Amino acid sequence: MNKLVSIIIRTKNEERWISSCLRSVFRQSYKNIEVIIVDNKSTDHTIEKSKSFAVKIISIDEFFPGKAINDGIRASSGDYIVCLSAHCIPVNEFWLENLIQDIEDQKVAGIYGRQEPLSFSSDIDKRDLLTVFGLDKKIQVKDSFFHNANSAFRKDIWQKFPFDENISNIEDRVWGEQVISEGLNIIYEPQASVYHWHGIHQDLNPDRAKNVVRILESLKSFKTADNNHQDPEDLNILAIIPVRGKTLKFGDSTLLETTIDSAKKSKYISEIIVSTDSNETAEIARMHDIEVPFIRPAMLSEEFIDIFEVVKFTLERVE
């Protein structure tokens, strides 16, 4: 196997890493390669440093991850495509050889490799990378996880399944979902490892996480359960405190006052009422600015009356 491998590297101000990345790429045991830099208007020395190597450079004005990869592939000549992050550094000279060893398997849509943290990576990034990218090789039949920081696939697969050019994140996960749904497999190859200084969760950025989840939930296999349930913060929640007779003492206060204080601390409760048959209890509630819309009938305080009957009666009266 000696087919041309086109290595696509997307860049945006990667001067810190690009030389180390390219130096390791050109030291690979597999020599039949071309390297295509897809640069998104870098303002540092990324392009200058890249030109020290035998690379092809194409420029883009607007970055969408899937479109950047597609643009790089359109400019490529290889039968095999490799995606490598500009701040990923192949661990050894056998990275590429190991990454593409299963690429001719017609059941395999793509292969992604291991990502290892550096000594100065944050603890969060170390945790994420060491947890997600383990030591055992996997053939994924249902799991659509795929990662374009370190991945490979045949060009004929890409021609059938190009990357989505309109989404802002996780184009690789969306692609993985598509190829798995078509009955193809994905391989995780831990022997094709790279050093990656940051993790896969982008410093726990909540805005990015929200966007990623939005994209994931649009995919068939990532539907979250019980989507009909509303967020409690969007609901108008009424708390009913049922009290029979005079309220009991509770330390220096009463049980009713303690219950009212707890209910007021809830961020979800928007209104509190007390349902009681006692005028004295009602007065205590009103002293704490709690509504007592009526004194309920004595019959609802009989021993055989279930508390749910009291709540039902109260709701019917206040609605």
N, C-alpha and C positions, 0 to 999 in steps of 0.2 A: 504493500500500500504506500504509494508516494504521490497522491493527488495533492494539488495546490490547496493550501489552507489560507483563507482570507481572515485575518484577525482584525475585528472592528473595535476601536477604542474611542469612546466618547469623552470629550474633554471640555472643561470650563475652569480656567485658572488652576491648573494642576501642576504648576512648576515644581512644587515640592516633591512630587512623586514620579513624574513622567519619565525622567531619565532612568531611574531604578527599574521602573516597569519595562521600558523598552530594552534596556540592557539585558534583563533576564529573558525577555522574549527572544532576542536574537542569539542567545546562548543555548537554545533548545536543541535537543538531539534530533528532532524532526526539522529538517532544513527547508523544505519546499513551502515557503510561506510568503505572503505579502501582508503588510500592515497598513491599515487605513485609519487615519485619525479623522474623526468627525468633531470639529471644534465649534463651540457655541460662543463666538466673540470673546475669546480670552483676552484679558487686558494685562496679563503678567508675561512671563517668559516661556509659557507652555509651547508656543509654536516655534520659537527660536531653538529651544532644547530638542524638540521633536525633529527638527530639520537636521540634527546631527546624526540621525539614523536614516536608513533607506525606507522612508515611509511616503505614502500618498496622503495628502491633506485636503479635505474638503471642508468648506465653511457653511454654517447654517446661521440664520438670523433669529430663529425662534425655536426653543427647545421643547419637544415632546419626546419622551424616551423611546417609544416605539418608532416614531418617524425618523429619529436620528439613526437608529439601527438600520431601518429599511433604506435610508439614503446611503449609508455606508455599504450595504450589500449591493445596491444598484450600481455602485461604482467598483464593485469587486469582480474578480475573474475566477475565483476558486470554486471548486465543487463542494468544499467543506467551509462552513462559517464558524468562527469562534468569536464570542463576545467577551471582552475583558475590561473591567473597570480600570480607569487610568490610575487609580490609587490602590490597585491590587498588584502584588509582586509575586510571580511564580516562585514556589519554594525551591525547586531544583530544575535541572535540565530535562527531566522526564515528564514535566507537567503536561505539555501538549501531547506527547506520545500517549500518555495514559488517558487524557481527556477524549481522544478520538478513537480509542481502540475498539469501541463497540458501534461506531457511527454507521457502518455499512449494514447493520442489522435492520431489516425492513420493518420490523415491529417497533423500532425505537425512533421516536420523534426527536428527542434531544437528550443531551447529557449535561449535567452541571456538576461542578467539582466542589471540593472542600474549601472553606474559608477559615483561616486561623488568625487570632488576634495577635497584635504585637505586644511587647512588654509594657509599653506606655499607653496602650488602649485603656479606656475607662473600664471600671469593674462591670458596669452594665453591658458594655460592648463585649467584654470577655465572656460574661455569662451567656449572652445571646448567641455568639458565634460558636462557643464550645458546646452549647446545648443543641442547637439546630443542626450543625454540621459535624456529625459523629464519625466513627471509624469504620463502620460497616457499610459495604456497598449495598445499594438497594435498587430493585426494579419496581418502579411505581406503576401499578395497574389502575388504581383508583385515585391515589393521592396526586393532585395536580401541581404541587409545589415545584417551582422552577426558579432559578436565579441567574440573571444575566450579568452579574458581576464576574462570572466565571462559567461560561457555558459553550456548548457546541451543538451543531445540527447540520444536516445536509442542505445544500441550496435547493434541491428539489422539494424538500419538506417545506422550506420557507416559501417557495413559490405557491404552494397550496395553502399555507397558513402564514401569511405575512403578519407582522405585529400591528396591533391597533395604533393608529397614528393620532388619535384624538384624546386619549386619556393621559392624565398628568402623572400617574404613578403606576407601579406594579404591572407594567405591560407584560412582564414575564409570567406572572401568576395568571393573568387573563389568557395568555397564549397557552400555558400549561393546561388550563381548563378546557380549552378548545381541542387540543390534540388528544387529551385523555378521553373526551366525549366522543371522539372519532375512533376509539378502540386502539389507539397507539399507546406505547409505554414511554416512560421517562426513566432515565438511569441517574442515580446519584453515585459518583465515582470519587471516593475519598483519596485515592492515590493521585488525583489531579488537584493538588492543593496550592492555594495562594495565600499570602499574607494580606490581610485587609485591616487597616488601622481602625476603622469605625464599624459598628455593628449594623444590623439590618433594620433597626427601628428608628434611625435618624434622631438620636438623642431624645427619644420619647416626646417628640414634638406633637402636641395634641391636635393641631390643625392638620398636619400630615396624616396622623392616625385616623382622624375623622374622614378625610378624603379616601384613604385606603379602604376603610370599612365600607364606605359608600360604594366603592367600586366592587369590593368583594361581595357585598349583598346583592349586587345586580347579577351575579353569576348563579347559575342553577344550583350548584353543589354547595353554595355558601349561604343559602337562605337560613336566617335565624328563626328559631321557633317562636310561636305565639306573637306574631307581628301585629295582631289585632289589639294587643294590650297597650293601653295608653301610658305615657309617662306620668307618674304621680304628680309631678310638678305642674302638669297641664290640667289637672282635675280640680274641681271644686268639692273638697272633702268636708263633710259635716261629721263632727264627733258628738255622739249622744252619750251622756253620762246618766245612767239610771240609778236612782237612789230610793230605797223604800224606807219611809219613816224618817226619824232624825238621823243625821249623819253621825258616824262613830268618831270618837276621839283618836287622834294619831299623833302621839308625842305632844308637842306644844300646840298643835294645830288640829284640824279634823281630816278625816280620810277624804272628804269631798274637796277641801282646799288643796290637799296634796295632789289629788288627781287632776284638778284644774290647772295647777302649776305645771304638771308634766305635759298635759295636752297643749298648753300654750307654747311650750318649747319645741313642739314638732314643727318642722318646716313644711309639712304637707297638709296639716289641718288648717282650713280657712275659716271655720265657724264652729263654735261649741254651744251646745244647749244642755240643760239639765232637765231630766224627766223625773218628777217626784210627786208623791202624794202628800208631802209635808210643807206647810207654809213656812215653818222655821228653816227647813233645808233650802227652800226657794229663796228666802231672804239672804242666807249666807252666800248663795250663788250670785245673787244680784249685787251684793257688796263687792264681788270680784269681777263685776262687769260681764257676767255671763247671763245670757237670756234664759228665762224660764217662761215659755209661751203660755203655759197652762198648768194647773194642778190636775194631775191625772186621777181618774176614778179610783176609789178605794178597792173596787173589785179586782183591779189589776195588781194589787199587793197581796192577794191571797197566796197561801203556801203552794197551791197546785198550779199557779200561773207561771209559765215558762218565760224567761227573760226575753226570748225572741218575740213573744206576744207583746211585751212592753215596747220593744224597739219598733215593731210593726205598727202598733197604735200611734206611737210618737211620730213616725215618718208620715203616716197618713194625715195627721193633724197639721204638720208643719209644711207639707208640700202644697 
